[in-house]
Amino acid sequence: MKGKRNILLVLGLAFFIIAPYFSFVLTPSMRKIPDNMHEVVYYDGKLGMLNTTTLKMDYTNIEIKREVSAMHKEGDVLLIMENVSVKDKRTGEYLPDFNMTTIYGIDPYTSKNVPGYGDTNRIGQWIFPIGVEKKDYLIWNSDMDEPYREGYVDVNDATGTAYYMGEKKIDGVKTYEYTGHQDEIYIGPGPEGTPPEAKMYYMGDQTAWADVNTGLIVDYDKHVIQYLEFPDLHKLPSDLDMTAELAGNVSVFNMSKVGEDDWYDRYNAVISNHVWVENPATDSLYMVGNEVVAKDRDGRMLPEELQGYSIDGVNPYTMEYDSMFSDKKGLLTFPIGVEKRDYELWDSQIGNISTAHFVGEENIAGLDTYKYVVSTENYPIGALDIDGMSDRHAELFYTGNTTYWVEPSAGGIANVRQEGVVSAQFPDLHTIPENTDSEIRMEGKLWILSQGARDIDMVRHVKVIGTAYDEGGKVVIIEDNTTTYDSGTGEKVPEGCSISIHGVYADTGEEAENYGDAYREGLYIFPVGVEKRDYMMWNSEISTPSPVDFVREEDHEGIHTYLYETKETRKVFDPTPAINQNVIYTTTTKYWVEPNSGLIVDVTMNSEKKVDILNYLIGIPGPLWVKAYSINISFTNDMVKEMVEEGKQSAELLSLSEKKIVVTEVNVSSTNLLDSVKAAEQQKNQVEQLSGKKVKAVDLHYWMSDKSVEDTAKEAKTTGFLLMLLGAIVPILLVILGIAMVVIWVVNKPKYYY
């Protein structure tokens, strides 16, 4: 009995010792954020966003899910991941722009942010601590994470004070109410799509109700508004990067098609005009790029003359070109805020200023516009080089109308229509081109005294190798390379091969003294634009001029020609090395010449040379003349066909001589009128309603859902009861049990009888 009584005393004393441990050791160790924390809280709310088209706020009912999980500890610091997702409550679609993941590093006992941990160097409270007090707290505002990282706000703006406001019971849970407010904090430039000079400001109000025992936020309400402060929009945007598209028909003269049914390349064209600000050097000077790309509907590039690229200095307020940074004059485009008057615009069609005349007002698809017309008549715009004719060119002239429909407030061009033609005044084209490079193929028979007869193929390559200028005009230096082949063996026939250099007056076809490799006279070739008369032409067979007589006009092989003939028999000295003496030369040579171009489309030649045989053999003149050489040649059939086609084309080309024709015709307008009108109207609204103003851009108001409030209140009650049980009730019960056991021990003290 005595032993049991002593056990009561020991237990009583033990309860006295353990009770303070529960109050001062065990329970405080539980007043921290657990290492395995995982919470999901839902919020209901309303999100308003500025509609940049209507410039009004569009509101959407949303649901926010906030999931918080403890990751791991780094020393005494607990890392916590917070995932926030937002979805449209009506459609159930997530709004990805508002989803975010945040990493915090906190002291689990105090719930304070620990600098140097997490994804941002934060200070202040993450949330309220367990055992929250009736005092104000410094709280980190996670809305400021990005502006803080970007350097737009400091720690003073990234934190706010949660002011203690009193007590409130929520779902049976006693809470402390805290409120905070932040106003007019600059958080950086506006979002993409707004001018770079636009500034974003933040204003926020929030109220939290924290359980007095656990610090759990039982209910929460937050309202955030972000404002955009716009700069003066009556200027060219410093981030301008836009492309206007015109489409329609473009026709371009193609000289290689002369002689065909249609001399023009015709395109179903799309012309893109890309304008961008290369560098906003100062507030009053922007370097503006402009690129014009013209393609057909299949994406093939149109001719080079329809393309364009430049970078120029422009005053963004007046749209005037800066003479220090551009060789252009006038205005780049209509200024923002046009008036009912004329404007001087730079006109790339003529490379000069054109006047855009105000002609009235017009409503296009519901948009009021001012109408301006640029009219140009026969304006000289330069010269067109002509291949092979460096001494002459075609003068170019532009005639056209460009009509602009301009929204007056913002100067936005709602529609453009351009109709224009470039005409070329051609010079006299009757000249030998400097790029002449042709090959003439002939065939026939050659007989030489010492060799006999053979069939031959002759190739004559004629090429201009240089130019010079003489008092008589331009001289083309021509290399005449003749090669003769034995048709049977393919071997060269030396007697039929020669190379000679001729200086020829380009306009007349006559041999020019002092420019060839020998003295020559007469025509080298028929002049461009032959006449019905006789000529003297250099005869390379006998190295002297021969008469060429006009015979008649006739159609030959499908083309109209002048027939000329050299028909003669005469004694003449022949300097050919194999002969080098007087010969009796006989020839009948016929030339069929296209009269406009002077092009020989066919030739037949029958020539013979007789020599004084005694003089030829022993150098003593005698009475006997013997045939030493004869040739019978003509153009090949294929060569005639080619020359006929070339003659027709050359005649057509020469028909342009001293005439004026259209070389480019453009008829284009805006590709999508409704889109252009919509863009102009949007620009108008932005200038009128946003210029120099501060407008609401984001309006976000959200609060804990009823279900989350209910669940959090239950959790607060459970956790609060557990903390109270271990921190107060259990220690008191232990003390009571200890006292009871000591009392029992005293009462049951043994009685001793003496």
Phi, psi and omega in degrees: 000323181294324180293318180295321180298323180290330177297321177299319180296317181296315180296319180299315179295324179296318179297321176300321182287318185289325185306313178296330179299316178298319184284321191249351181238299186293309184295314177302327180292340178269352181275067180205166177286125185293152181292340181250026183302138173207117182227144174233124181235138179250145179232144169258154180187186179222129182246125176246133180231142178290124175275114186288349177272309181272343183061030174238162180279130173258123185253142180225134173284131186233164171234132181247132175249124179243114182247123184240128182223137172287133182267292178194173180255143170241096187069235179268004184260130178262124177269130184235134176255133178239119177251125179241128175232145183233136177223154177291123186292331182281314185265340184079003180278137179285150178254092189299333181295342184252359177282141180204154175237132183230140178247127178246148170242117188229160169275115186294340181275325184254349184063022178270147172293141178253114180303141179095355179238157182084188184271357178215146182279084188262160172230182177074187182283142167281306171221182179290147181283163172291127186085051182296150184245168178277072180206171179276150180233145173270117185245138173281132179264109184296342175298339184264006182304304184293312177302326179291316179296325181280353177087013181277336177230156175256184183296332180293324178276335181280347178244155177220161181266128173268108184273131177289130186242348181138193183249154177202137177269129177232118181051041177081006181250130177283126182232159169256136181262132179232140177230152178217153181214135174229136189223136171054055176258125177287124184242011176128180179290166179294167181289172179304136181102347176256158180302143180303334181281350180294144182239142180253132179239151185241137171223135182215145173229136177213150179226133180232142176244111187254134176298133187293335183268313188261342186079358179298137177278107184282327178213154186207143179217130182221140179225117182241134175232132175245133182249145173253126176257114184270147174282183173294119183267006178276052181200167177293128179300137182289344177251024182306131176201090186222157179229126174255142185239132174242148180219152179161210185252136177228131177237134183231127178297130179241109186297333180287348178267359178301132184104342176272177180292325181235120183272005189242146165272123184247133186234142165269095198262152169234119183248116180259129178246102182265123180237132180211157174271112180287319183198114174282081189305310176220178180296335183248010178214118174245141170269115189248128177266148180216120180233128177251124179237121181248123179227165171270179185296340179268005177088003178281139181292140174277172183307154186304325183293347179265356178264163179197152178203135177200157171229124187224153173280131184224139172283117187290345179272316184261345184070013179281142173290141179270122185295339179282336186234017178200148174264009178265163180231170178077210185253144173295316179201183180292141179289163176285119186090071182277160180242171179277070180207174180279152177230146178264107181254147171289131183245107182292342179293326184245355181067034182199181178284140169235149179269122173270107184276129173288125184240358177146186179248150181207140178263125179241115177051040177088358180253127177283129181227160169260139182254128179234144181230130173255117179244131181229135183233114171053045183273127180292128184236014177128205185224150176256118176293143179247122182305130176083005182225074184291343183267004179206160181207169178262128176284135182254142180223140180249134174227128180183171176232132172238126182247130179243136170249113191244129173288123192290326185292314186254352181074013180288135181274113182277332181201149177223139172226127183235127175230120183203155176226144171251123180252150179240128174264106185280148176277186172293120184262007183280082181203157177281121182295147180287345180259020178299129179202092188230160180232130181246129182247128180230164179213157179165212183231145178231131176236130178232136187311313186275354187235337183089193184266152175204153172279140183228156169239129182242133177239123181244115181257118182244123185217134174282124183247359179182172177224156175209168179234131182237166179303332178278358178124196183285137179246128173259134179267119188244132172263124181246107187245110181251128178233130181244136182239145170289121184297330182281315185261339184080002181279152178291146174255104187305323182294342180254013181247137178198155172230128178223152179246129183238140167258122189231132174292122189296327185275337185245343183078006183275149175294138180253130179296150171070011181240345178260190180270001176200164178286129177220161176214169184085192180280139167274323181211158178298141180291156174290112185091071182282161179245167179275072180207172181275153179227163168251126184234139179297129182253107184289345178291327185236005176056045176202160180288148175234151178286142175237113187261138172288130182257304183186173168269141174201153173276130185225119178055036175088012179222147180281132184224165164257131178263125176242153183216136168253116181224109185205157170223124181202158175270131185209150176282130180250112183279007180304131186307325182286343182246293175052047177198177177294142177228159167263110187258129178232133178212148165229105182238128180246138179237126171257114192243129173289120194291330183286317185265343185074013183281129177280115183265343177200150179218140164231136183223127174235109184234153179213144176234129174248143181240153171288107192297324178292316178298324182292323185271315186237002176080014179245121180302145178215180185271353188260118178254128184236142178295124178252340187202141170209150180218141179224102184224163176202167176299145172293161180301316179297322180295321179298316180299316180296317182290328176297314180294319179293324178295319179297315181295318180295323178296318177297317180298317181289343176294344177282348185305124179059029176242163179246125180227162175282126178253337175216135176228129183234132175219095186225161176207174181305137186290320182228098186299317184296320178295320179296318178296318180298318179295319179294321180293320178297317178298320177301310182297320180296316180295316184289323189257341186246338186303119177069016185244161174251121184234155178287129181248326180223133177225103184241120178230122180217160184209158181296138179293157180302320181295318179293323176300315181297314181295319181292323178298317178297316179297320179297318179298313182296310182294321179296319179295318179299316179296320179291323180299312183282333185269338184226305187296310181299313178301320180296316178299320179296319179296315180300314179298322180296316179297318182299317182293322178294319179299315180300319180299320180291315184296324183267027178295131182296146178262132180249132181250127182255000000 
